[in-house]
């Protein structure tokens, strides 16, 4: 027979180990579900591991018909889902670094934002700030060397290069206080180096996602959807997964799962419907 396991996670070391054995039938429970169930019996808010384990067992034994057994997606879909998540975290980190760099540059080197078109997420921006994090260092560089630098980062429009060279030449320092410039320049260099190290891994994530998505048998269902580009289409695929029965063929189930479904609240003669 089967051994039924109710647990407060849908991923992690425990579930990865248990899924290797066919005798286990897993029922992941959202921690908030258990928390509300606990309040039914412990109104004081008391919480401990052993009572929680007993409540999980009771929840599964008494309400199994209302719970859904966990069915893992196939290996290709699960790998794609993990890559999507990793890329999302990396892109978020890139945004955080870029915003931090912008904040620092506004304190002592705002002209750098103009030179970089206010886009700090590129390899051009990272390399420029790592090599020349202050205006004094930047203005010491010869125009020929700067031109070579821009060429090396695929900036070959003569008009754009001349604009940047002019900005660098005519720029006036926002402040000459070394107590501000030196610490801020060191921090910018630190953040820019982190950004520079991050960019190749984002590109590697995107390359591997494109490979797996291109070989997935369900790709054709998602890659032509309006607005579904190389980043969103693979995420939609993994959101639906390969176990389509969990949605019971009703669109509302997927809306509820993603958190954008409408919620109806009725009490007495008062009824309201709200959405996220």
N, C-alpha and C positions, 0 to 999 in steps of 0.2 A: 504494500500500500504506500500511500504518500505520508510524509511528515509535513504538517502545515506549520509554517514559521511566520509570525507576525512581528515586524520590526519597523523602527522609526527611521528608515532611510530607503532611498531608491537607488543609491550608488555608494561606493566606498569599499573598504577592505573586506568587511563581513559579507556583504552581498556578493562581491566578486568571488569569494571563496565558496559560498553556498551554491551559487549558480552552476558550479562545476559538477554537482551531484544531482542526478535525475530524481532521486527519491524526495527531494525537498520541493514543496510548493510554497512560494514566497508571496507574502501579502504586505507590501510597504504601506505604512501609515504616516500621513503628514503629522508632524509634531503638534500642530495646532488642533488636529482632530483628537489626539490623545489628551491634550490639555483640557479641552472642553468636556471630554468624557470623564476626566478625573474630577472636575468640579462638581459633577453630579453626585459624587460620593464623599468628596473631601472639600467642603465649602470653605475651610480655613485657608486653603491654598498650599497645604503641606504636600511635599513631593519627595520621593525617594525611589531608588532604582528598583528595589524588590516589589513594592506595591505597583509601580508602573508596569513591570513585567507581568504581574498578575492581571492588571487591567487589559493589557494587550492580548493576553490569552483569552480572557473573558470576552473581549470585543470580537475576536475571531470566532470563538465557539458559538456565541449567541447571534452574531450578525454576519455570518459568512456569506449569506445570500445577497447581502448588500455591498460586499467588498469585492474587489477584482483581483484575481491572482496576477502576479507580475510575470509578463512574458517578455524576455529580452529580445531586442531587435537582432537582426543578423549581424555578423561581425563587421561587414562593410559599413552598415548604417551606424553602428556604435562607434566605429573608428572615426567616421565622418563627423558625428556629433561631438566627439571629444576635440577634434581639430577645430571645429567651428567655435567651441567654447574657448579654446586656447587662443585662437585668433582674436576673439572679441576682447579677452583680457589684455592681450598685447596692444590692440588698437586703443583701448581705454587708457592704458599706461602711457602710450605715445601722446595722447591728448593731454594727460596730466602733466607730463614733462614739458610739452610745448607751452601750456598755460603758465607753468612756473617760470620758464625762460622769459616769456613775454613780460611777466610781472617784474622780473629782475632788470630786464633791458630798459623798461620805462623809467627806472630809477637813475640810470647813468648813461645809457646808450640808445636812446629812442630812434636814432637814425638807422640802426640796424634793422628795425621793423620795416622801414621804407625800402631799404636795400633788398630785403627778402620778401617784399610784397605781403607782409604780415602773415606769411606761411612759414611756421617754424617746424613743421613736421617732416621736412625733406632732408635728404642727405646733404644737399647744398647748404642749408641752414646749419646743420650739425657741424659739418667740416669747417665752415667759415668761423663759427664761434669757438670751436676748439683751437684753431690756429691763431685767430686774432680776436680775443675777447674784449679788447678795449679800442677806443677810437685812436689813441696814440699809436698802437701797434698796427692798426689797419691803415692809417695814413702813411706809415713808413714803407709800406709795400709798394713796389713800382707798378705802374699801370700795366706793363707787359706781363708781370707775374700774376696780377689780378685777372687779366684777360685770359691767361692760360688756365687759371683756376676755374673761371666760369665756363670756358670751353670744355674742361674736363668733367663738368657736371651738366653737359648737354644744353648749355645756354649759349647759343650761337647767333642770336639776333643782334646785329650790330647796334641798332637803336637802343635795345634794352641794356646792352653792355655799356654804352656811352652814358646812359642815364645813371647806371650804378656807379660808374667811375666818377661822374660829376658829383653825385651825392657824397661819395667818400671824400673827395677833394675839398668840397665847400662846407662840409659839416663843421659845426661849432660844438664844443663840449657842453653838455648840459650842466656839468659840475666839474670842478678841478680838485675837489676834496678827495684826497687819496684814501681817507678813512672810509669813504663810500665806494670809490672805484675799485680798489684792490679786493676787498672781501666779496663784492658783488660779481666782479669779473671771475674770481675763482669759483664761485657757485655756478655761474653760467657755464663755465668750462666743464665743471662736474656734470651738470644736467645735460649739456650738449653731448658729452661723451657717452652717457647712458642712452641718450636718444640714438646716437650713431650706432651703438651696439645692438639696439633693439630692431632697427629697420630691416636688416637682412633676415631676421627670424620671422617678421611679419610677411616678407616676400616668400619665405620658405613655407609658411603656413598656407598662404594663398596658392602656391604652386601645388602642394599636396592635396589641398581641398579640390582644386580644379581637376586633378588626376582622378581622385576617387569619385567625385560627382560625375565626371565624364564616363566612368565605367559602371555607374550604378544603373540597374535595370529600370528604376522608376524616374530616371532623370527627365524623360520627355514630359512627365506630368507637371514639372515645376519650372523648367528653364525658359518657357515661353510665356509665363504669366506676366501680366502688366506690372512693371516695376520690380520684377524679380531679376536682379542682376547676378554677377558672380559671387557676391557675398550673401544676398538674401535667399536666393533659390536653394542652395544647399542647406541653409538653416530651416527653411520651410519643409524640405524633405525629411530632415531628422525630427522635426516637430511632429509630423504625421507618423513617422516611424513605419515599421513593417507590420505591426499588429493593428490593423485598421478596425478590428472588431470592437476595440475599446471605445470607439466613438458611436457605436450602434447606428451608424449611417445617418446620424442626425447632426446637422451643422451646429446646433446649440451646444452639443457636448464639447466640441473643439473650442467654441467661444468661451465656455466656462473654464476649460483647461488653461487657455491662454490669458484668462482674466479680463476679457473685454466683453463678455456676455452681459446682457441686462439682468438685473436682480429685482425681483418683485417682492415688496414687503406689504403685507395686508394685516390689519388689526381692526376688528369691528367694522365700522363703515369707512374707515380710512385706508386707502391703497396708494402706494407710490412705486414707481419703477425708476431705478437709477443705473447708470453705467459708469465705468471708470473714466 
